[in-house]
Amino acid sequence: MIIAKVCVIAAITAVSAFILKANKSELVPLCLAAGGIIMILCVFDYLAESVQLIKTFTEQTGINSSVVKMIFRIIGIGYIVELTASSIKDLGFDSVADKLIMCGRIVIFMVSAPILKNLYEVIMSLIGIV
């Protein structure tokens, strides 16, 4: 029921921001940031469980751990960029958020290059060329 907890926190944050917008509009960004941080902290326990599950899966299947680490880096970069861009858009700076998303995509591409190289090597070894 973690999703219900997160939804309630999001609703309380939105209502609080709506009330603050009418009275003290300068506090709205702080309210939204605090609500977002609280929601993320609620989900961290489940993240730890997922990481342990994937670690066990990796050990059982024999997948190279460096590939899994790179995949986690890519996912982390995506989440951090999306969270930051959403926060920047909430503040009204859409053009900065769009540029951040573009930079995030470039970084994700650069981080994923070794995975593409490993994939190429696996395909070539299966074909028997290398």
N, C-alpha and C positions, 0 to 999 in steps of 0.2 A: 504494500500500500504506500510505498514511497512516492509514487506519482501523485497520489491524492494529497499527500503532505506538501509536495512541491507546488501543486496547483493552488492549494489554499494560500501558501506563502505568496505566490504570484498575484493572486486576487487581492490579498491584503495590501501588497505593495502598490498595485494599480489604484485601488481605492484611496490609499493614503496619498499617493502622488496627485490624484484628482482633487482631493480636498486641499492639499498644499498649494496646488496651482492657483486656486482661487484666493488664498490668503497670503502665502509666502512663496511666491514662484521661484525664488532663488534657492530654495531647499529641495525642489523637485529632483534635480540630478543626483543629489546625495541620497535621497530616498530610493530612487531607482537603483543606484549603485549598491546600496546596502541590501536591498531585496535580492538583487542578482547574486551578491556574494553569499547570502544566507542560503539561497537555493542551491548554489554550487557546492557549498559545504555539506548540505544534506545528502548529496549524491556521491560524495567521495568514498563512503563505506562500500557502496556497490562497485565503485571503480576498482578498489583494492581486491575485492572478490573476483572480478573479471580478469584482472591481471594475473592472479594466482591460477585461475582456470586455464588461461592461455599458456602460461608457463608450463603447467602440467601437460597440456596438449602438445606443446613444442618438444618437451622431453620424450614423450611417448612416440611421436612420429619421426623424430630425428631431423626436424627442420632446423636449418642453421639459425642460431639465436640472433646473429647480426641482422638477418633479414627481418625477423620479428621486431627487433628494436627499431629498425628503420621505419617499419610500418607504423609502430606506435608513435614515432616522431612525427610522421606525416599526419596521422590523426590528431595528435596534440597541436601541431601547427594550425591545422584547419580549424579546430575548436577555438584556439586562442584568437586567431584572426577574426573568426566569425563573431565571437563574443565582444571583442574590442570594436569591430566595425559596427555592430549593432548599438553599442553604447555611444559611439561617436555619432551615429545617425540619430539617436534619441536626442542628442544635444543640438541637432540641426545642421551638422556639417557633413552633408551627403557626399560632397566631392572628395573630402579627405578619406571618408570611409571606403569609397570606391577605389581610390588609389591604394589604400591599405590592402584591400582584397586582391588587387592585381599583384602587388608585391608578395602577398602570401602565396598566390598561385605560382609565381616564379620560384620562390623558395621551395615550395613543395616539389616542383619539377626538378630542381637541382638536387634535393635530398633523395628523390626517387631514381636518379640516374644509376646508382650502383645496383638497385634492384633490377632495372632493365638489363644491365650487363650480366647479372647472375642468371636472369631468365634466358638471355641469348646463349650463354654457356651451357645451360641445361638442355636447351633445344638442340644445339649443335652436338652435344654428346649423345643425345638420343638418336639423332640422325646418323651419327657416326662419322661426321666430317672432321671433328677435332681429335 
